[in-house]
């Protein structure tokens, strides 16, 4: 016996979240010796345009926007092993 299929039309929703991304880039590896306490670098906003950040998108989205605030809600760290950690809200 075939079961009827219920098709939902017009099911829209909104989603608000912050996104964390990590990736490795060998160009950012730096020497972190025993005598140095520097294991990770935090970048300020002026450095962001100079670094490649993956262009993440959501397929079939109806619309997308960034939260509008007085300050940019993003954070960027580079680890000694070349791992980049990016957070945007």
Backbone as a ProteinNet text record, in pm:
[ID]
protein_1_A
[PRIMARY]
XXXXXXXXXXXXXXXXXXXXXXXXXXXXXXXXXXXXXXXXXXXXXXXXXXXXXXXXXXXXXXXXXXXXXXXXXXXXXXXXXXXXXXXXX
[TERTIARY]
82.2	0	88.6	62.7	138.9	85.5	178.1	140	135.5	37.5	32.4	150.3	202.3	314.3	259.6	298.3	252.9	359.1	322.1	415.4	389.4	493.7	484.1	526.8	440.1	469.5	469.8	566.3	571.8	629.8	712	773.9	902.7	893.4	1009	1053.3	1180.2	1231.7	1348.8	1380.1	1494	1591.7	1717.6	1821.7	1924.5	1960.9	2064.3	2170.8	2293.5	2399.9	2534.8	2634.5	2769.9	2844	2937	3003.6	3151.4	3201.1	3344	3400.4	3514.2	3580.1	3727.3	3782.1	3925.2	3978.9	4100	4170.1	4319.1	4398.5	4544	4598.2	4696.7	4765.3	4912.8	4994.6	5137.5	5210.4	5153.3	5217	5217.2	5136	5125.8	5197.1	5273.4	5349.2	5458.4	5471.9	5579	5648.5	5771.2	5853.5	5806.8	5767.6	5725.3	5817.4	5931.9	6032.7	5993.5	6072.6	6048.4	6057.7	6140.4	6165.6	6061.9	5972.8	5870.8	5735.4	5661.6	5527.4	5422.9	5464.3	5370.5	5335.8	5215.6	5165.7	5057.9	5000.2	4888	4886.6	4853.6	4844.9	4699.7	4659.9	4525.8	4538.7	4459.9	4466.4	4358.5	4389.7	4288.3	4218.6	4115	4032.8	4110.1	4216.6	4290.4	4362.6	4385.3	4454.4	4360.2	4231.7	4136.3	4136.4	4140.9	4136.1	4257.1	4365.8	4487.6	4492.3	4395.9	4396.9	4278.2	4305.9	4199.7	4110.5	3979.8	3880	3784.4	3755.1	3663.4	3529.4	3477.4	3349.2	3239.7	3185.7	3083.4	2947	2867.1	2732.4	2637.4	2509.5	2407.2	2324.1	2327	2255.1	2104.6	2040.1	1894.8	1845.8	1932.2	1887.2	1796.5	1703.6	1617.3	1683	1757.8	1825	1919.8	2022	2119.1	2171.9	2205.4	2264.3	2344.7	2438.9	2515.4	2444.8	2455.5	2397.7	2461.5	2381.7	2434.2	2453.2	2578.8	2613.8	2715.4	2747.7	2841.7	2985.5	3018.6	3151.9	3140.3	3243	3243.8	3254	3169.3	3171	3249.2	3379	3461.4	3594.1	3652.1	3774.2	3860.8	3990.3	4081.9	4206.5	4238.6	4362.2	4442.8	4575.9	4666.9	4755.2	4756.5	4840.3	4976.3	5074.6	5211	5219.2	5128.4	5132.3	5061.9	5013.9	4949.6	4799.3	4741.2	4595.6	4534.8	4438.6	4366	4229.5	4185.3	4056.8	3982.8	3866.1	3789.8	3648	3602.9	3467.4	3398.6	3278.6	3201.2	3059.9	2998.8	2865.4	2771.7
-115.9	0	124.9	217.8	341.3	443.2	505.7	609.6	744	826.6	957.8	1044.3	1121.3	1209.7	1349.3	1403.3	1537.1	1637.3	1728	1828.1	1958	2008.7	2133.2	2248.3	2343.4	2458.7	2582.9	2669.3	2795.6	2783.3	2686	2669.7	2752.1	2874.4	2961.5	2964	2992.2	3006.7	3103.7	3157.3	3247.1	3182.3	3211.5	3151.6	3257.9	3266	3358.7	3276.4	3289.9	3208.8	3276.9	3228.3	3270.9	3150.4	3177.4	3069.1	3066.5	2948.6	2927.1	2846.7	2889.7	2818.2	2799.2	2685.2	2661.2	2599.4	2634.7	2574.4	2595.6	2518.1	2527.3	2594.8	2680.5	2746.7	2751.2	2677.6	2665.9	2800.1	2897.4	3029	3103.5	3059.2	3128.4	3056.1	2952.1	2881.3	2975.3	2983.8	3065.8	2989.7	3030.9	2963.1	3000.2	2899.9	2919	2835.4	2891.6	2816.9	2805.6	2727.9	2709	2841.6	2931.9	3057	3164.6	3135.6	3232.1	3187.4	3278	3246.3	3261.7	3301.1	3325.4	3193.2	3147.5	3025	3056.3	3177.6	3214.6	3366.6	3412.8	3555.8	3594.4	3706.1	3758.8	3876.8	3874	3981.6	4085	4209.4	4313.6	4330.2	4411.4	4427.6	4477.4	4552.3	4605.8	4495.8	4379.1	4268.6	4181.2	4187.1	4096	4101.5	4218.6	4220.9	4155.2	4137	4080.5	3928.1	3866.7	3721.1	3658.3	3549	3476.5	3408.8	3428.4	3365.1	3289.4	3162.7	3085.8	3156.9	3153.6	3216.5	3111.5	3105.6	3007.2	3060.9	2974.5	3014.6	2899.1	2931.1	2830.6	2816.8	2702	2676.2	2694.4	2751.1	2773.2	2869.6	2956.5	3055.6	3157.5	3210.5	3316.6	3452.6	3466.5	3592.8	3576.3	3660.2	3653.2	3793.2	3817.4	3945.5	3927.3	4018.8	4018.8	4107.8	4070.2	4147.8	4286.2	4388.2	4524.3	4572.2	4598.1	4646.8	4759.9	4825.9	4938	4892.7	4772	4715.8	4584.9	4553.3	4424.6	4310.7	4211.7	4094.3	3982.5	3991.6	3885.7	3877.2	3759.7	3730	3640.2	3663.7	3587.1	3553.7	3424.5	3379.4	3299.2	3309.8	3225.6	3152.3	3018.8	2937.1	2915.6	2879.2	2859.7	2752.5	2654.7	2545.8	2582.3	2707.6	2752.6	2734.4	2699.6	2687.2	2825.7	2857.1	2982.8	2953.8	3037.7	3021.4	3152.6	3147.7	3267.9	3252.1	3353.7	3353.7	3479.8	3464.5	3581.2	3564.4	3675.5	3672	3752.7
0	0	0	-89.8	-97.8	2	70.2	166.3	93.2	122.4	57	100.5	7.6	35.4	62.9	172.9	209.8	164.9	78.2	28.3	103	164.1	239.2	149.4	131.1	47	134.4	107.2	180.4	319.2	342.6	473.2	478.5	525.5	539	684.4	704.6	839.3	837.1	952.8	969	1064.5	1043	1123.6	1157.4	1282.2	1325.7	1397.4	1355.9	1415.9	1396.3	1466	1435.2	1382	1295.4	1223.7	1259.9	1286.3	1312.1	1196.5	1147.5	1039.1	1075.3	1043.7	1059.9	932.6	899.9	786.5	806.9	735.1	743.4	618.8	639.5	529.3	566.9	493.4	526.2	516.7	449.2	438.3	571.5	667.3	795.5	909.5	879.1	982.8	1034.6	1165.7	1223.1	1335	1366	1464.8	1604.9	1678.8	1817.5	1904.4	1941.4	2017.5	2164.3	2236.7	2379.7	2456	2407.7	2478.4	2446.7	2355.2	2317.3	2369.6	2425	2473.5	2363.5	2244.3	2135.7	2067.7	2088.4	2026.3	1923.5	1937.8	1853.5	1839.5	1718.2	1691.8	1670.2	1725.9	1703.8	1608.7	1502	1403.2	1428.6	1394.8	1405	1270.1	1268	1147.9	1026.7	1047	932.5	854.7	916.2	850	767.1	793.8	730.1	577.8	516.1	368.9	301.5	375.4	318.4	326.8	392.6	413.8	343.3	275.1	206.3	310.1	295.9	381.9	291.1	320.8	235.5	219.2	98.7	68.7	87.1	206.8	240.6	198.8	139.9	101.9	129.2	134.4	157.9	31.5	-25.1	-148.9	-127.4	-225.5	-226.2	-119	-73.1	24.8	-42.2	32.4	-21.2	-2.4	102.8	130.8	247.2	252.6	360.9	389	514.2	551.4	678.6	700.2	823.8	924.5	1049	1157.4	1160.5	1163.6	1162.9	1307.2	1339.7	1472.7	1457.7	1567.4	1560.8	1538.1	1579.5	1561.2	1484.2	1405.1	1335.1	1435.9	1421	1509.1	1441.7	1446.8	1388.2	1462.7	1454.9	1527.9	1441.9	1441.9	1359.1	1439.7	1448.8	1512.1	1411.6	1424.2	1346.1	1445.1	1437.3	1524.3	1459.5	1541.8	1493.3	1385.1	1388	1289.3	1157.8	1146.1	1023	1021.5	1135.7	1141	1159.6	1075.7	1086.4	1144.7	1237.4	1304.6	1290.2	1225	1194.4	1248.4	1318.8	1373.5	1325.5	1274.6	1234.5	1285.5	1321.3	1379.8	1296.8
[MASK]
+++++++++++++++++++++++++++++++++++++++++++++++++++++++++++++++++++++++++++++++++++++++++

